[in-house]
């Protein structure tokens, strides 16, 4: 097959690849510097075949890190710009937490208020219980001392939103080609000249890597280091830190009528996220599951056909080396959630709501979740390498960040984004890392 060429080559037809292609085409046309015909998206399988296609779909601003919060506010704006096209449900988001997280959640509320992001803070166990019982008559979780109710945000249907993005990109003239596997990157003079693929060599002037959990493979093709030194804010330098670690995402569905999980008004509730310091006991036999901090999230979702959500992920040691993994293929049962998750998640739902007691038997036993590629500090990297290779490494924060594509497109056209500046690779050398909270989730 003869060589092909495109000005902008984007690898990955998930949330970042498609949104970048769409926004880049729009900005090229608006500036008179080109059109969607200059943009090619390739994917080894198809639209939404990877992480974006199995995403829970939660859209939230609930981050302890100021840079993440501002980036998410920008993305929520875009989700709200066309809910129908993006299959977006603006039901809001509840962060429910114990005293150990009280100060963190109160700080999030203050800083949301400072950027004009609407939310309500409820403090104290008595007031929190009254607030939650006014929403859910069967609320029964003890030990909650702070609730943050984000009035914006919600969730979107993963595949429907990706199809909407693909339609927007194609309408701008972007070409999307499925079934093309990238096998190598050709460097010339320090820059990317072309990529080798199953469909032949594709030359490009600008490469964008938006490959989700497969970012490690393209990092290697770009001859970038598998381990780095990381300076922490106190000046300590940690050597030989793996650039990529992998975590198994723990998500699943309780196969009940989604209408069974409504609020006291009979309406769809906000997405619910509960962190708890209370002991968690098995809903079936009463045995102790954990006396450590735990957390879950859940929502009624008609696309999933039940109440869908998840818990904190589990770190995978074997995936951090050079072993090739396909976390979304049927031949990868080791990345499906196990019985420990089913036991914990269904018991946690029952801990929170009386209506979910005794429901473990209707948990849908099918592969779910997948894996995520995390950076050394578990936050995204958005940066240019090898002169013309823009890497979108979302560290599993990806699906909700619909607005990243517009910001990346601006940077590809020479306009630096202040919202993306805190996510440069250089932070690992300077020690300008993002702060961490008391949440049990690694991305918080």
C-alpha positions in Angstrom: 0.0 0.0 0.0 1.4 3.4 -0.9 2.4 5.9 1.8 -0.4 8.1 3.1 -0.1 11.6 4.6 -2.2 13.8 6.9 -1.4 17.1 8.6 -2.9 16.0 11.9 -2.9 12.3 12.9 -4.8 11.4 16.1 -4.5 7.9 17.6 -7.6 6.7 19.5 -11.3 7.1 18.8 -12.3 7.6 22.4 -13.4 10.8 24.3 -10.1 12.6 23.9 -9.3 11.6 20.3 -12.8 12.4 19.0 -13.2 15.7 20.9 -9.8 16.9 19.9 -10.5 16.0 16.2 -13.9 17.8 16.3 -12.5 20.9 18.0 -9.4 21.1 15.9 -11.4 20.9 12.7 -13.7 23.7 14.0 -10.8 25.9 14.9 -8.9 25.2 11.7 -12.0 26.3 9.7 -12.7 29.4 11.9 -9.1 30.6 11.6 -8.8 29.9 7.9 -5.8 27.7 8.5 -7.3 24.5 7.2 -10.3 22.2 7.7 -11.4 18.8 8.9 -9.9 17.3 5.8 -6.5 17.9 7.5 -7.4 15.6 10.4 -7.3 11.8 10.5 -8.4 9.7 13.5 -7.3 6.0 13.6 -8.3 3.4 16.0 -7.2 -0.3 16.2 -10.8 -1.4 16.8 -13.6 1.1 16.6 -15.2 4.2 18.1 -15.5 3.7 21.9 -13.9 0.2 21.9 -11.6 1.1 24.8 -11.9 2.9 28.1 -14.4 5.5 27.0 -16.8 2.9 25.8 -17.0 1.2 29.2 -16.9 4.4 31.3 -19.4 4.8 34.1 -20.1 8.2 32.6 -20.1 10.3 35.8 -19.6 14.1 35.2 -18.4 15.9 38.3 -16.4 18.9 39.5 -15.7 17.2 42.9 -11.9 17.5 43.1 -9.7 18.6 46.0 -7.1 19.8 43.5 -7.7 23.4 42.2 -6.3 22.7 38.8 -8.5 19.6 38.3 -11.6 21.5 39.6 -11.1 24.4 37.1 -10.5 21.9 34.2 -13.7 20.0 35.2 -15.7 23.2 35.3 -14.6 24.0 31.8 -15.7 20.5 30.7 -19.1 20.7 32.4 -19.7 23.8 30.4 -19.2 21.8 27.2 -21.4 18.9 28.4 -24.1 21.4 29.1 -23.8 23.0 25.7 -25.6 20.2 23.9 -27.0 17.6 26.3 -28.9 15.8 23.5 -25.9 15.3 21.3 -23.8 14.1 24.2 -26.5 11.9 25.8 -25.9 14.0 29.0 -28.2 13.9 32.1 -27.6 17.0 34.3 -28.8 15.5 37.6 -26.1 16.9 39.8 -23.6 15.1 42.1 -23.5 14.3 45.9 -20.3 13.9 47.8 -21.2 12.3 51.2 -18.3 12.0 53.6 -17.2 11.4 57.3 -15.5 13.7 59.7 -12.0 12.7 58.5 -12.8 14.3 55.1 -14.8 17.3 56.5 -12.1 19.9 56.0 -11.3 18.7 52.5 -14.9 18.8 51.4 -15.5 22.2 52.9 -12.4 23.5 51.1 -13.8 22.1 47.8 -17.0 24.0 48.4 -15.3 27.3 49.1 -13.2 27.0 46.0 -16.1 26.0 43.9 -17.9 29.1 45.1 -14.8 31.2 44.2 -15.0 30.0 40.5 -18.8 30.4 40.3 -19.6 26.6 40.3 -22.9 26.1 42.2 -22.9 23.8 45.1 -24.4 23.5 48.6 -22.5 22.4 51.7 -24.3 20.7 54.6 -22.2 20.2 57.9 -22.8 18.2 61.0 -24.2 14.7 61.5 -27.7 15.8 62.4 -28.1 18.2 59.5 -26.5 15.8 57.0 -29.0 13.1 58.1 -31.9 15.4 57.7 -30.7 16.5 54.3 -30.2 13.0 53.0 -33.4 11.6 54.5 -35.3 14.5 52.8 -33.9 13.2 49.5 -34.0 9.5 50.3 -36.5 8.3 52.9 -34.6 5.0 53.3 -31.2 6.6 54.0 -29.5 4.8 56.9 -25.7 5.2 56.7 -24.3 6.5 60.0 -21.2 8.7 60.6 -21.8 11.2 57.8 -20.7 14.7 58.9 -20.5 16.6 55.6 -22.4 16.6 52.3 -21.5 18.6 49.2 -24.3 18.8 46.7 -23.1 20.0 43.3 -26.1 21.3 41.4 -24.3 20.9 38.1 -22.8 17.7 36.7 -24.5 14.3 36.4 -23.7 11.5 34.0 -23.8 10.7 30.3 -24.3 7.5 28.2 -20.8 6.5 27.2 -21.3 5.0 23.7 -24.1 7.4 22.7 -22.0 10.4 23.6 -19.0 9.0 21.6 -21.3 8.5 18.6 -22.4 12.1 19.0 -18.8 13.3 19.0 -18.0 11.2 16.0 -20.9 12.7 14.1 -19.8 16.2 15.1 -16.2 15.5 13.9 -17.4 14.0 10.6 -19.7 16.9 10.0 -16.5 19.1 10.1 -14.8 16.9 7.5 -12.7 14.7 9.8 -11.9 11.2 8.6 -12.3 8.4 11.2 -10.7 5.0 10.2 -11.3 2.0 12.4 -9.4 -1.3 12.4 -6.0 0.3 12.0 -3.3 -0.7 14.4 -0.3 1.5 14.9 2.8 -0.6 15.2 5.6 1.9 15.3 6.7 5.5 15.2 9.3 6.9 12.8 11.5 9.6 14.2 13.5 11.9 12.0 15.7 14.7 13.5 14.0 14.2 16.8 10.5 14.7 15.6 7.8 12.3 14.4 7.8 11.9 10.7 5.3 9.1 10.3 3.7 6.1 12.0 3.7 2.5 10.8 0.3 0.9 10.8 -1.5 -2.3 9.7 -2.7 -0.2 6.8 0.7 1.1 5.8 2.9 4.1 6.6 1.1 7.4 7.5 3.2 10.5 7.4 2.1 13.4 9.5 3.1 16.9 10.6 1.5 16.6 14.0 0.8 13.4 16.0 -1.7 13.3 18.9 -1.7 10.2 21.2 -5.1 9.8 22.8 -4.9 6.1 23.5 -6.2 5.8 27.0 -4.7 2.9 28.9 -2.5 2.0 25.9 -0.5 5.2 26.4 2.4 3.2 27.8 2.9 1.5 24.4 3.1 4.8 22.5 5.3 6.3 25.2 7.7 3.4 24.4 7.4 4.0 20.6 8.4 7.6 21.2 11.5 6.4 23.1 10.5 8.1 26.3 11.6 6.8 29.7 9.8 4.0 31.4 11.0 5.3 34.8 11.6 8.9 36.0 12.7 10.9 39.0 10.0 12.6 40.9 10.5 15.6 43.3 7.9 16.0 46.0 6.9 19.4 47.2 9.2 19.1 50.3 12.2 18.8 47.9 12.7 15.0 48.3 13.7 13.3 45.1 12.4 9.8 44.4 14.4 7.9 41.7 13.4 5.2 39.3 9.6 5.8 39.7 7.6 3.9 37.1 6.0 6.3 34.6 2.9 4.1 34.3 1.1 1.9 36.8 -2.1 0.1 36.1 -5.2 -0.2 38.3 -8.2 -2.5 37.7 -11.4 -0.4 37.7 -14.0 -1.9 40.0 -17.5 -1.2 38.6 -20.7 -3.2 38.2 -24.5 -3.1 37.9 -27.3 -4.1 40.2 -30.0 -5.4 37.8 -33.0 -3.7 39.2 -35.5 -1.4 37.5 -33.7 2.0 37.5 -37.0 3.5 38.6 -36.5 1.8 41.9 -33.8 4.3 42.7 -35.5 7.6 42.7 -35.6 10.4 45.3 -38.6 11.1 47.5 -40.2 13.1 44.7 -40.0 10.2 42.3 -37.3 11.9 40.2 -33.9 10.7 39.3 -31.4 11.6 42.1 -28.0 13.1 41.7 -25.1 10.7 41.2 -24.2 9.6 44.7 -20.6 9.2 46.0 -20.2 8.0 49.6 -17.0 7.8 51.6 -17.2 6.2 55.0 -15.1 5.6 58.0 -17.7 3.2 59.5 -17.0 -0.6 59.6 -18.6 -2.3 56.6 -20.4 -5.6 57.2 -21.5 -8.2 54.7 -25.1 -7.7 53.9 -25.6 -11.5 53.6 -23.8 -13.1 56.5 -22.9 -10.1 58.7 -19.1 -10.7 58.6 -16.7 -7.8 58.7 -15.6 -6.6 55.2 -13.4 -3.7 56.3 -12.8 -1.4 59.2 -10.8 1.0 57.0 -12.0 4.0 55.0 -14.1 2.8 52.0 -16.0 4.5 49.2 -18.5 3.8 46.5 -20.4 5.7 43.8 -23.7 4.8 42.1 -26.6 6.1 40.0 -29.7 4.7 38.3 -28.8 4.3 34.7 -31.2 3.2 32.0 -28.4 2.6 29.5 -26.8 0.0 31.9 -30.3 -1.3 32.8 -30.1 -0.9 36.6 -28.2 0.8 39.4 -24.6 1.2 38.1 -21.5 2.3 39.9 -18.2 1.3 41.4 -15.6 1.5 44.2 -11.9 2.3 44.6 -9.7 0.4 42.0 -7.2 -2.2 42.7 -3.5 -1.9 41.7 -2.2 -4.4 39.1 1.4 -5.2 39.5 1.7 -7.4 36.4 0.5 -4.8 34.0 3.2 -2.3 34.9 5.9 -4.1 33.0 6.3 -4.7 29.3 3.5 -7.3 29.1 0.9 -6.4 26.5 -2.6 -6.3 27.8 -6.0 -5.9 26.2 -8.2 -4.9 29.2 -11.4 -4.7 27.1 -11.2 -7.9 25.2 -13.2 -11.1 26.2 -9.9 -12.9 26.7 -8.9 -10.8 29.7 -10.9 -12.2 32.6 -8.2 -11.3 35.0 -9.3 -7.6 34.6 -12.9 -8.3 35.4 -14.2 -7.5 38.8 -14.1 -10.3 41.4 -16.3 -11.6 44.1 -14.6 -9.3 46.7 -15.9 -6.3 44.8 -19.4 -7.7 44.4 -19.5 -8.4 48.2 -18.2 -5.0 49.1 -20.3 -2.9 46.7 -23.6 -4.6 47.3 -23.0 -4.5 51.1 -22.1 -0.8 50.8 -25.3 0.0 48.9 -27.3 -1.8 51.6 -25.3 0.1 54.3 -26.6 3.3 52.7 -30.1 2.5 51.6 -32.7 0.1 53.1 -34.1 -0.6 49.6 -30.8 -2.3 48.6 -30.8 -4.8 51.4 -30.8 -8.4 50.3 -30.2 -7.5 46.6 -26.9 -9.2 46.0 -28.6 -12.0 44.1 -29.5 -9.5 41.3 -26.0 -8.3 40.8 -25.2 -8.7 37.1 -22.3 -11.1 36.9 -20.5 -10.0 33.7 -17.1 -8.5 33.0 -17.0 -4.9 33.9 -14.6 -2.1 34.5 -11.3 -2.5 32.7 -7.9 -1.0 33.6 -6.5 2.5 33.8 -3.0 3.7 33.2 -2.0 6.0 36.0 0.9 8.5 36.1 3.3 8.9 39.0 1.0 11.3 40.9 -2.2 9.8 39.4 -3.1 13.0 37.6 -3.1 13.7 33.9 -0.2 14.7 31.7 -1.0 17.0 28.7 2.2 17.9 26.9 4.3 17.8 23.7 7.2 15.4 23.3 9.6 14.8 20.3 8.7 18.2 19.0 5.4 17.3 17.4 3.8 14.5 19.4 1.1 15.7 21.8 0.4 13.1 24.5 -3.0 13.1 26.2 -2.4 10.9 29.3 -5.6 11.2 31.3 -4.6 8.9 34.3 -8.1 7.5 34.2 -9.8 10.9 34.7 -10.7 10.9 31.1 -14.3 10.5 30.1 -15.7 13.4 32.1 -13.0 15.8 30.6 -14.9 16.5 27.4 -13.4 20.0 27.3 -9.8 18.8 27.0 -10.1 18.4 23.3 -10.9 22.1 22.8 -7.9 23.1 24.9 -5.5 20.6 23.1 -6.7 21.9 19.8 -5.8 25.5 20.8 -2.4 24.3 21.8 -1.9 22.5 18.5 -2.6 25.8 16.8 0.0 27.6 18.9 -2.1 29.1 21.8 -1.0 27.8 25.2 -3.8 26.9 27.6 -3.6 28.1 31.2 -6.0 25.3 32.2 -3.6 22.7 30.9 -0.4 24.3 32.2 -0.5 22.6 35.7 -0.5 19.2 33.9 2.9 19.4 32.1 5.4 16.6 32.5 8.0 19.0 33.9 6.1 19.1 37.3 7.8 15.8 38.2 11.1 17.5 38.1 10.1 20.7 39.8 8.0 19.3 42.6 4.9 21.2 41.6 2.7 18.2 42.2 -1.1 18.3 42.8 -2.2 18.1 46.4 -3.8 15.0 47.7 -6.9 14.6 49.9 -8.0 12.1 52.6 -10.2 10.2 50.1 -9.7 6.4 49.7 -9.7 6.9 45.9 -6.2 7.2 44.2 -7.4 9.9 41.9 -8.5 12.3 44.7 
